[in-house]
Amino acid sequence: MLNSQIAERIKQRCKVCNISLTLLISNCAISKSFIYDLEKRDKSPSADKLKKIADFLDCSVDYLMGRTDNPDSHKK
């Protein structure tokens, strides 16, 4: 999956969870340019950042990375 697709999944999940990107940024200790960097600069996110984002958005890292279309795949 392209990094721009990861950014799109993050934005979609924020919308579904009614979470602003500002709130995501402050709670996950990521920079303001994080989403832009994913979309435009094709900068790869670290595993730690993806885990923090997935935990905050209550979805799996696999969902963010496009390995599954089920955001709840981490739940048993």
Secondary structure, 3 states (H helix, E strand, C coil): CCHHHHHHHHHHHHHHCCCCHHHHHHHHCCCCCHHHHHHHCCCCCCHHHHHHHHHHCCCCHHHHHCCCCCCCCCCC
